[in-house]
């Protein structure tokens, strides 16, 4: 009986150790909530992005409490091949169009493939190398599958959802001009 009990305890511990990490699925209606830090102003703000369409263009409604809301439009071509990501304060009540060589808080699929196969990539003309990260990253209180990359000069860091379909930038420091951000939750 003691051997059976010990075997059961070992099985439970081993199962939880090898449990699959959370990878949220982004679809129409998904809401991504970020905490953003505006370096120039020394202020924090909340940003929510609601995916309203994954067709071409990908559209997201944005809202910053106390500032306003509007729409972002990102061409599907951006999600496929862009080498830049942007985040700057948009004009409330308007449509902000993202260029085809840019994404909004996501790596392009091409950069994701490069990053996961070579462990290096270049974003916004900054070279990054994926580093081992023992820290636990959580979204919605679930341990999330991400990779962590650091620039050669160590001034920029990026944490990316390990998802080939929609590799969200979950956290960025020094990646976009004047704004750092952190994904706080997702409603799938």
C-alpha positions as CSV (number, residue, x, y, z in Angstrom):
1,X,0.0,0.0,0.0
2,X,2.9,2.4,0.8
3,X,4.4,1.8,-2.6
4,X,1.1,2.5,-4.3
5,X,0.7,5.8,-2.3
6,X,4.3,6.9,-3.1
7,X,3.8,6.0,-6.8
8,X,0.6,8.1,-6.9
9,X,2.3,11.1,-5.2
10,X,5.2,10.8,-7.7
11,X,2.8,10.7,-10.6
12,X,0.9,13.8,-9.4
13,X,4.1,15.7,-8.9
14,X,5.5,14.6,-12.3
15,X,2.2,15.5,-14.1
16,X,2.1,19.0,-12.7
17,X,5.8,19.5,-13.5
18,X,5.2,18.7,-17.2
19,X,1.9,20.4,-17.5
20,X,1.4,22.4,-20.6
21,X,1.7,26.1,-20.3
22,X,-1.1,28.5,-21.2
23,X,-1.2,29.9,-24.7
24,X,-4.3,32.1,-25.2
25,X,-6.1,32.0,-28.5
26,X,-6.7,35.4,-30.1
27,X,-9.9,35.7,-32.1
28,X,-12.6,38.2,-32.9
29,X,-13.9,39.5,-29.5
30,X,-10.7,38.9,-27.6
31,X,-9.8,41.7,-25.2
32,X,-6.1,42.3,-24.4
33,X,-5.5,44.5,-21.3
34,X,-2.2,46.2,-20.9
35,X,-0.5,48.5,-18.4
36,X,1.5,51.1,-20.2
37,X,4.2,53.4,-19.0
38,X,4.6,56.7,-20.8
39,X,8.3,57.5,-20.2
40,X,8.2,61.1,-21.4
41,X,5.3,61.9,-19.0
42,X,6.3,59.6,-16.1
43,X,2.7,58.3,-16.1
44,X,1.1,54.9,-16.1
45,X,-2.1,54.1,-17.9
46,X,-4.3,51.2,-18.8
47,X,-5.0,50.2,-22.4
48,X,-7.5,47.7,-23.6
49,X,-7.5,46.4,-27.2
50,X,-10.6,44.5,-28.4
51,X,-10.1,42.5,-31.6
52,X,-13.1,43.4,-33.8
53,X,-11.8,41.7,-37.0
54,X,-9.0,39.4,-38.0
55,X,-9.7,39.9,-41.7
56,X,-7.7,42.4,-43.8
57,X,-7.2,44.8,-42.2
58,X,-7.1,43.4,-38.6
59,X,-9.0,45.9,-36.5
60,X,-8.8,46.6,-32.8
61,X,-10.9,49.0,-30.8
62,X,-8.6,50.7,-28.2
63,X,-9.6,52.4,-25.0
64,X,-7.5,54.3,-22.4
65,X,-9.7,55.5,-19.5
66,X,-9.6,59.3,-19.1
67,X,-8.1,59.7,-22.6
68,X,-10.5,58.2,-25.1
69,X,-10.9,55.4,-27.6
70,X,-10.7,54.7,-31.3
71,X,-9.7,52.1,-33.8
72,X,-6.4,50.6,-35.0
73,X,-6.2,49.0,-38.4
74,X,-3.3,46.7,-39.1
75,X,-2.9,45.1,-42.5
76,X,-2.7,41.3,-42.5
77,X,0.6,41.8,-44.4
78,X,2.0,43.4,-41.2
79,X,1.2,40.3,-39.2
80,X,2.9,38.2,-41.8
81,X,6.2,40.0,-42.5
82,X,6.7,43.3,-40.6
83,X,10.1,44.1,-39.0
84,X,8.9,46.9,-36.7
85,X,6.4,47.3,-33.9
86,X,4.9,50.6,-32.9
87,X,2.9,52.1,-30.1
88,X,2.3,55.8,-29.8
89,X,-0.7,57.7,-28.5
90,X,-3.4,57.6,-31.2
91,X,-6.0,60.3,-31.8
92,X,-9.2,59.6,-29.9
93,X,-12.4,58.9,-31.9
94,X,-10.3,58.2,-35.0
95,X,-8.8,55.4,-37.0
96,X,-5.1,54.9,-36.7
97,X,-3.7,52.9,-39.6
98,X,-0.6,50.8,-39.0
99,X,1.9,50.7,-41.9
100,X,2.6,47.4,-43.7
101,X,6.1,47.2,-42.3
102,X,4.8,47.7,-38.7
103,X,2.8,45.7,-36.2
104,X,0.9,46.8,-33.1
105,X,2.2,45.0,-30.0
106,X,2.8,41.7,-31.8
107,X,5.7,40.1,-33.6
108,X,5.1,39.3,-37.3
109,X,4.9,35.6,-38.1
110,X,8.1,35.9,-40.1
111,X,10.0,37.3,-37.1
112,X,8.5,34.7,-34.8
113,X,9.7,31.9,-37.1
114,X,13.2,33.5,-37.2
115,X,13.3,33.9,-33.4
116,X,12.2,30.4,-32.6
117,X,14.5,28.7,-35.2
118,X,17.7,30.8,-34.8
119,X,17.1,32.2,-31.3
120,X,17.8,35.7,-32.7
121,X,15.8,38.3,-34.6
122,X,15.8,42.0,-35.4
123,X,12.9,44.3,-34.4
124,X,12.9,48.1,-34.9
125,X,16.5,47.8,-36.2
126,X,17.5,46.3,-32.8
127,X,19.1,42.9,-32.7
128,X,17.7,40.5,-30.0
129,X,18.9,37.2,-28.7
130,X,16.6,34.8,-26.9
131,X,17.8,34.0,-23.4
132,X,16.9,31.3,-20.9
133,X,14.4,32.7,-18.5
134,X,13.6,30.9,-15.2
135,X,11.0,33.5,-14.1
136,X,7.4,32.5,-14.3
137,X,5.2,34.7,-16.6
138,X,1.5,34.6,-15.9
139,X,-1.5,35.8,-17.8
140,X,-4.9,35.3,-16.2
141,X,-3.1,33.7,-13.2
142,X,-2.0,30.9,-15.6
143,X,1.7,30.1,-16.2
144,X,2.1,31.2,-19.8
145,X,4.4,29.9,-22.6
146,X,6.6,32.9,-23.6
147,X,10.1,33.5,-24.7
148,X,12.3,36.3,-23.4
149,X,14.8,38.2,-25.6
150,X,17.4,40.9,-24.8
151,X,19.1,43.4,-27.1
152,X,22.8,43.2,-27.7
153,X,23.3,46.4,-25.7
154,X,21.0,45.1,-22.9
155,X,18.8,48.3,-23.1
156,X,15.8,46.6,-24.6
157,X,13.9,43.5,-23.4
158,X,10.9,41.7,-24.9
159,X,8.7,38.9,-23.8
160,X,6.7,37.2,-26.6
161,X,3.8,34.7,-26.5
162,X,5.0,31.4,-27.9
163,X,2.2,31.3,-30.5
164,X,2.9,31.1,-34.2
165,X,-0.6,32.3,-35.1
166,X,-0.5,35.6,-33.1
167,X,2.7,36.1,-31.2
168,X,1.7,38.9,-28.8
169,X,4.4,41.0,-27.3
170,X,3.4,40.4,-23.6
171,X,6.0,42.8,-22.2
172,X,8.4,45.3,-23.7
173,X,11.0,47.6,-22.2
174,X,12.9,50.0,-24.4
175,X,11.4,48.5,-27.6
176,X,9.0,51.3,-28.7
177,X,9.8,55.0,-28.5
178,X,8.7,56.4,-25.2
179,X,6.3,53.6,-24.1
180,X,6.9,50.4,-22.2
181,X,4.0,48.0,-21.7
182,X,2.9,44.8,-19.9
183,X,0.0,42.5,-20.8
184,X,-2.1,42.2,-17.6
185,X,-4.9,39.9,-18.8
186,X,-6.7,38.5,-21.8
187,X,-10.4,37.7,-22.3
188,X,-10.5,35.1,-25.0
